Amino acid sequence: MNIEQIYTGCLAQGAYYIESDGEVAIIDPLREVTPYLKRAKNDKAKIKYIFETHFHADFVSGHVTLSKETGAPIIFGPTANPSFDAIIAKDGQEFKLGKVTFKVLHTPGHTMESTTYLLKDEKGKDHAIFSGDTLFLGDVGRPDLAQKAADMTQEQLAGTLFDSLRTKIMPLSDDVIVYPAHGAGSACGKNMMKETVDTLGNQKKMNYALRADMTKEEFVKEVTDGLLPPPKYFPLNVKMNKEGYEDIEMVLDRGTKGLSPEEFELIANESEALVLDVRHQDEFVKGHIPRSIFIGLNGDFAPWVGALIADTKQPLLLVIPEGMEEEAVTRLSRVGFDASIGYLKGGIEAWKAAGKEIDEITSISAEEAKKMIDGNAIKVFDVRKKGEFKSEHVLDAESTPLSELNKHLAEYPEKEDFLVHCAGGYRSVIASSILKSRGIHNLIDVKGGFGALKQEGVRTTDYVCPTTL
């Protein structure tokens, strides 16, 4: 038996490749399925099953395409109702894979179809669970994402999750390995550990949601406390995972079409396409197409695209580093953004050579920013998350989180300059690009963000450990 976790950092997502005696199961595959096909071919193995733990909200799974390519059935847990052919397994149903067995454990609560797959080894001993979004390391799945579909309150779903954990998962042996669908950084939970694999025994000790003496009322309160609103693209991804989607090869063919500066400008002017620049923030600052939005491939690209653009059907024109065209379109497709209609051939240099208009962002060092702050000559706006801001921030700074930027537009000065910063410089450039697209140009980005400001000795509030907030 071979188990491989295929982890994608941008989405903090774990897919799984399990092989036994020439047969393979894939659990929660990403949308681009070629790596799974190649791996099975190299192993001289056949993909027999595609297990889905639930209808994912934060990414588009590759289940539909993988089933089409291999003929392997898609398996969901009880109560799932996809629009395509699939096996809707019963609670306790077993599936043989080579010399091992998968047992279906229906664990509703994150969503009502949420299912954990228990892997038994050749001797029938419980070996591992693939827990999807039911159980994370250090946390459990948020119970508010299926609220409308299930016609239940988040408190009722949390109560259902409590029962699932205590009747299906906690009775399992402490040496059972836990393979979750997500790790730290995912919006599907609140406080996940950075590790991506653990034993159930350690989780019973470390995970607040698995406390043996915890009442259902305490569980519901703790699990629902402090939940941030889910990104707006989540329901759209659920719809795609439930109803199917366009083949990724067609998405790639359309999105990787090179456009001359003249063609690019014409389409941008005559359509409602959004110009999305995915280069490094330092390059964007130096020169970019006016009113374009920056979200760099080097950061949490896909989640920020989903959170800030929201509409997965929004046509996109791309400015991409040379040679990264396919990667950019692929990573957009992972979160359901399939409407890329081409990229600027030759990049920003071709745009400049064609005599097209260029815009820039004023960006200064933390040392320069400190002089302005110390002289009380400028306002400071912090675009980090609320929790980061509460933990520690520049004295008298205002909190305008990137994810809620549109709500704060009226708070920015109309004429006088102001500083914008995040933690390290990535999110502040995203924020600056959005503000400039809204006609707010009197901003100054701080290179290196809060980390650089603190190192320069800028006065800050007393530090508070984020876990206590």
C-alpha positions in Angstrom: 0.0 0.0 0.0 1.3 3.5 -0.9 -0.3 6.7 0.3 0.8 10.0 -1.1 -0.4 13.4 -0.1 -0.3 15.9 -3.0 -0.4 19.2 -1.2 -1.0 22.5 -3.0 0.2 25.4 -0.9 -1.7 28.2 -2.7 -5.0 26.6 -1.7 -3.7 24.8 1.4 -5.3 21.7 -0.1 -4.4 18.1 0.2 -5.4 15.6 -2.5 -4.5 11.9 -2.0 -3.2 9.1 -4.2 -3.5 5.7 -2.7 -2.2 2.6 -4.6 -2.5 -1.1 -3.7 -1.7 -4.1 -5.9 -2.0 -2.1 -9.1 -5.2 -0.3 -8.2 -5.5 3.4 -7.4 -7.9 5.7 -5.6 -7.8 9.4 -5.8 -9.4 11.5 -3.0 -10.4 15.1 -3.6 -8.3 15.7 -6.8 -7.4 19.1 -8.1 -8.9 20.3 -11.4 -5.7 19.6 -13.5 -5.7 15.8 -13.5 -2.7 15.1 -15.7 -0.4 14.5 -12.7 -2.6 11.7 -11.4 -2.8 10.1 -14.8 1.0 10.2 -15.2 1.6 8.8 -11.8 -0.7 5.9 -12.3 0.9 5.2 -15.7 4.4 5.2 -14.1 3.1 2.8 -11.4 1.6 0.6 -14.1 -1.6 1.0 -12.1 -5.3 1.7 -12.9 -7.3 4.4 -11.3 -10.3 2.5 -9.9 -12.1 5.0 -7.7 -12.4 8.8 -7.3 -13.6 9.6 -3.8 -15.1 13.1 -3.0 -15.4 14.0 0.7 -18.1 16.6 -0.1 -19.0 19.4 -2.5 -16.0 21.7 -2.1 -16.5 25.4 -1.8 -13.0 26.7 -2.0 -11.8 25.0 -5.1 -13.1 23.2 -8.2 -12.3 19.5 -7.9 -11.0 17.4 -10.8 -13.5 14.5 -10.3 -15.6 15.1 -13.4 -12.6 15.3 -15.8 -10.7 12.4 -14.1 -13.8 10.1 -14.3 -14.1 11.0 -18.0 -10.4 10.3 -18.7 -10.3 7.0 -16.7 -13.8 5.6 -16.6 -13.4 5.4 -12.8 -16.6 6.1 -10.9 -17.0 9.2 -8.7 -18.1 8.3 -5.1 -19.9 10.6 -2.7 -21.3 9.9 0.7 -25.0 9.7 1.6 -27.4 12.6 0.7 -25.1 14.0 -2.1 -27.1 14.9 -5.2 -24.8 15.7 -8.1 -26.1 16.3 -11.6 -23.7 13.7 -13.1 -23.4 10.0 -12.7 -21.9 9.0 -9.4 -22.1 6.3 -6.8 -23.9 7.7 -3.7 -22.5 5.4 -1.1 -24.3 4.2 2.0 -23.0 4.8 5.5 -20.7 1.8 6.3 -20.4 0.7 2.7 -17.0 -0.7 1.7 -14.9 -0.5 -1.5 -12.0 -2.9 -2.2 -8.8 -1.4 -3.6 -6.2 -4.1 -4.3 -5.5 -5.6 -0.9 -7.0 -2.7 1.2 -10.5 -1.5 1.9 -12.2 1.9 2.1 -15.1 2.2 4.5 -17.6 5.0 4.2 -18.2 7.0 7.4 -21.0 9.6 6.9 -19.9 12.6 9.0 -22.3 15.4 8.3 -21.9 18.9 9.9 -19.5 20.8 7.7 -22.0 20.0 4.9 -24.7 17.4 5.1 -23.1 15.1 2.5 -19.6 15.4 4.2 -18.0 11.9 4.4 -14.9 10.5 6.0 -13.2 7.6 4.3 -11.6 5.0 6.7 -8.8 3.0 5.1 -8.3 -0.5 6.4 -5.0 -2.3 5.7 -4.5 -5.9 4.3 -5.3 -7.4 7.7 -8.5 -5.3 8.2 -6.9 -3.0 10.7 -8.0 0.6 10.8 -5.0 2.5 9.3 -6.0 6.1 8.3 -8.9 8.4 7.8 -9.3 10.9 4.9 -11.5 13.4 6.8 -12.1 16.1 4.1 -13.3 19.2 5.9 -14.9 17.3 8.8 -11.7 17.2 10.8 -8.7 19.3 10.3 -5.5 19.3 12.3 -6.2 21.7 15.2 -9.7 22.5 14.0 -12.9 21.3 12.4 -14.7 22.4 9.3 -16.8 25.6 9.6 -20.5 24.8 9.8 -21.9 27.8 7.9 -21.1 27.0 4.3 -24.0 24.7 3.6 -26.5 26.7 5.6 -28.8 27.7 2.7 -28.5 24.4 0.8 -29.3 22.3 3.9 -32.0 24.6 5.2 -30.3 24.5 8.6 -28.8 27.2 10.8 -25.0 27.1 11.4 -25.7 26.2 15.0 -27.7 23.1 13.9 -25.0 22.1 11.5 -22.4 22.5 14.3 -24.5 20.3 16.5 -24.6 17.7 13.8 -20.8 17.9 13.4 -20.4 17.4 17.1 -22.4 14.1 16.9 -20.4 13.0 13.8 -17.0 13.5 15.5 -18.0 11.7 18.6 -19.9 8.8 17.1 -17.8 8.1 14.0 -14.2 9.5 14.5 -13.3 9.8 18.1 -14.1 6.1 18.9 -11.3 5.1 16.4 -7.9 4.0 17.7 -5.4 6.7 18.6 -2.8 5.3 16.1 -5.1 6.0 13.1 -3.5 8.6 10.8 -5.5 11.7 10.0 -5.3 13.0 6.4 -7.4 16.2 6.1 -8.4 18.1 3.0 -6.9 21.4 4.2 -4.2 23.0 6.3 -3.3 26.4 7.7 -4.3 29.2 5.4 -7.6 27.7 4.2 -10.8 29.7 4.6 -12.6 26.4 5.4 -11.6 26.6 9.1 -10.4 29.1 11.7 -7.2 27.9 13.3 -5.6 25.0 11.6 -2.1 23.7 12.4 0.7 24.1 9.9 1.3 20.3 9.8 -0.6 18.4 7.2 -0.6 14.8 8.7 -1.1 13.7 12.3 -2.4 10.8 14.4 -5.9 10.8 15.8 -4.5 10.3 19.3 -2.5 13.6 19.1 -5.5 15.4 17.7 -7.6 14.2 20.7 -5.0 16.0 22.9 -4.4 19.1 20.7 -7.6 19.8 19.0 -10.0 22.0 21.0 -13.0 20.5 19.2 -12.2 16.9 20.3 -12.1 17.5 24.1 -13.6 14.5 25.8 -15.4 16.6 28.4 -16.9 19.1 25.9 -20.7 19.5 25.9 -22.5 20.0 22.6 -23.5 23.5 23.7 -19.8 24.3 24.3 -18.8 22.8 21.0 -21.4 24.8 19.1 -20.4 28.1 20.8 -16.7 27.6 20.2 -17.0 26.4 16.6 -19.3 29.2 15.5 -17.5 32.0 17.4 -15.5 34.4 15.3 -16.4 33.0 11.9 -15.6 35.5 9.2 -18.0 35.8 6.2 -17.1 33.1 3.6 -15.6 34.4 0.3 -18.3 35.2 -2.3 -17.0 32.7 -4.8 -17.6 29.7 -2.5 -21.2 29.1 -3.6 -20.2 29.3 -7.3 -17.5 26.6 -6.7 -20.0 24.4 -5.0 -22.3 24.7 -8.0 -19.5 23.7 -10.4 -18.5 20.7 -8.2 -22.1 19.6 -8.0 -23.2 20.2 -11.7 -20.0 19.8 -13.6 -17.8 22.2 -15.6 -15.9 22.9 -18.8 -12.9 20.7 -19.6 -9.7 22.4 -18.4 -8.0 21.9 -21.8 -10.6 24.2 -23.4 -10.1 26.8 -20.6 -6.3 26.7 -21.2 -6.7 27.0 -25.0 -8.8 30.2 -24.6 -6.9 31.7 -21.7 -3.4 31.2 -23.2 -4.1 33.1 -26.4 -1.5 35.8 -27.0 -2.8 39.2 -27.8 -0.9 42.1 -29.3 -1.0 45.4 -27.4 -3.5 46.7 -30.0 -5.7 43.7 -29.7 -5.4 43.7 -25.9 -6.4 47.4 -25.6 -9.3 47.0 -28.1 -10.8 44.1 -26.2 -10.3 45.9 -22.8 -12.0 49.0 -24.1 -14.9 47.3 -25.9 -15.7 44.5 -23.4 -16.3 44.3 -19.6 -13.1 42.3 -19.2 -11.0 43.0 -16.1 -7.2 43.4 -16.6 -5.5 41.2 -14.1 -1.8 41.6 -13.6 -0.2 38.6 -12.0 3.5 39.6 -12.0 5.6 40.3 -8.9 4.4 43.3 -6.9 7.8 45.1 -7.4 7.3 44.9 -11.2 3.7 46.1 -10.9 4.7 49.1 -8.8 7.2 50.2 -11.4 4.7 50.2 -14.3 1.3 48.7 -15.2 -1.7 49.2 -17.4 -4.0 51.9 -15.9 -6.9 50.6 -13.9 -5.5 47.0 -13.9 -5.8 45.0 -10.8 -2.7 43.3 -9.2 -2.8 39.8 -7.6 0.6 38.2 -7.9 1.2 34.6 -8.6 3.9 34.6 -5.9 1.4 35.0 -3.0 -1.9 33.4 -2.1 -3.1 34.0 -5.7 -6.1 31.8 -6.2 -7.8 32.6 -2.8 -7.4 36.3 -3.3 -8.7 36.2 -6.8 -11.8 34.4 -5.5 -12.2 36.7 -2.6 -11.7 40.0 -4.5 -13.1 39.3 -7.9 -15.9 37.0 -6.6 -17.7 36.5 -9.9 -16.2 33.4 -11.5 -17.8 34.4 -14.9 -15.9 37.7 -15.0 -13.9 37.9 -18.3 -10.2 38.4 -17.6 -7.4 39.8 -19.7 -4.0 38.8 -18.2 -0.6 40.4 -17.8 1.7 37.4 -17.1 5.4 36.9 -16.6 6.8 35.2 -19.7 6.5 31.5 -19.7 3.9 31.4 -16.8 0.8 31.7 -19.0 -0.4 28.1 -18.5 0.3 28.2 -14.8 -1.7 31.4 -14.4 -4.7 30.1 -16.3 -4.5 26.8 -14.5 -4.4 28.4 -11.0 -7.4 30.6 -11.9 -9.3 27.5 -13.0 -8.7 25.8 -9.7 -11.1 28.3 -8.1 -13.6 28.3 -11.0 -12.3 31.4 -12.9 -12.6 30.0 -16.4 -13.3 33.2 -18.3 -9.7 34.2 -19.2 -9.8 35.4 -22.8 -6.1 36.0 -23.5 -2.9 37.5 -22.3 -0.7 40.5 -23.3 1.9 39.0 -25.6 5.4 40.4 -24.9 4.2 41.7 -21.5 4.4 45.2 -20.2 7.5 45.9 -22.3 5.5 45.3 -25.5 2.8 47.6 -24.1 5.4 50.3 -23.5 7.0 49.8 -26.9 3.7 50.3 -28.5 3.4 53.8 -26.9 0.5 52.8 -24.6 -0.2 54.6 -21.4 1.5 53.4 -18.2 0.6 54.0 -14.5 2.8 53.6 -11.4 2.4 53.3 -7.7 4.4 55.6 -5.4 6.3 53.2 -3.1 8.7 54.2 -0.3 11.0 52.4 2.2 10.0 51.9 5.8 12.8 54.3 6.8 11.1 57.1 4.7 7.7 56.1 6.0 8.9 56.3 9.6 10.0 60.0 9.2 6.6 60.9 7.9 4.8 58.9 10.7 7.0 60.4 13.4 6.3 63.9 12.2 2.5 63.2 12.3 2.4 64.3 8.7 0.5 61.4 7.2 -2.3 59.0 7.9 -1.6 55.2 7.9 -4.0 52.6 6.6 -3.4 48.9 7.5 -4.9 46.4 5.1 -4.0 43.2 7.0 -6.7 41.0 8.6 -8.5 42.3 11.6 -6.8 39.7 13.8 -3.4 40.8 12.7 -4.3 44.5 13.3 -5.6 43.7 16.8 -2.5 41.8 17.7 -0.2 44.7 16.9 -0.3 47.8 14.7 1.2 51.2 14.1 -0.1 53.7 16.6 -3.1 55.7 15.3 -3.3 53.5 12.1 -6.7 52.7 10.7 -7.8 49.2 9.9 -9.1 48.7 6.4 -8.8 44.9 5.7 -8.1 44.0 2.1 -11.0 41.6 2.0 -13.4 44.4 2.9 -11.7 47.2 1.1 -14.7 48.4 -0.8 -16.5 49.1 2.4 -13.8 51.5 3.5 -13.4 53.6 0.3 -15.0 56.7 1.9 -12.4 56.6 4.8 -9.5 57.4 2.6 -8.4 61.1 2.3 -9.6 62.7 -1.0 -6.6 65.0 -1.5 -3.7 64.6 1.0 -1.4 61.6 0.6 -1.7 58.6 2.9 0.3 55.4 3.6 -0.9 51.9 2.9 0.8 48.8 4.3 0.2 45.1 5.0 2.5 42.5 6.6 5.2 42.2 3.9 4.2 44.2 0.8 2.0 41.8 -1.2 -1.5 42.7 0.0 -0.8 46.4 0.1 0.0 46.5 -3.6 -3.3 44.6 -4.3 -5.1 47.2 -2.2 -3.3 50.0 -4.0 -4.2 48.7 -7.4 -7.9 48.5 -6.3 -7.9 52.0 -4.9 -6.3 53.4 -8.0 -8.9 51.6 -10.2 -11.5 53.4 -8.1 -9.9 56.8 -8.8 -7.9 57.1 -5.5 -4.3 57.9 -6.6 -3.0 59.8 -3.6 -1.7 56.7 -1.9 1.9 55.7 -1.0 2.8 52.0 -0.6 5.2 51.0 2.2 7.8 48.4 0.9 8.2 45.5 3.3 5.0 46.3 5.2 4.5 46.1 8.9 7.6 43.9 9.4 9.8 46.5 7.9 8.1 49.4 9.8 8.6 47.6 13.1 12.2 46.9 12.3 12.7 50.6 11.7 11.4 51.4 15.2 8.0 52.8 14.2 5.9 53.1 17.4 3.3 50.3 17.7 0.7 49.1 20.1 1.6 46.4 22.7 1.8 42.9 21.1 -1.1 40.6 21.9 -0.8 36.9 21.0 -3.3 36.3 18.1 -4.5 33.0 19.7 -5.9 34.9 22.7 -8.0 37.2 20.5 
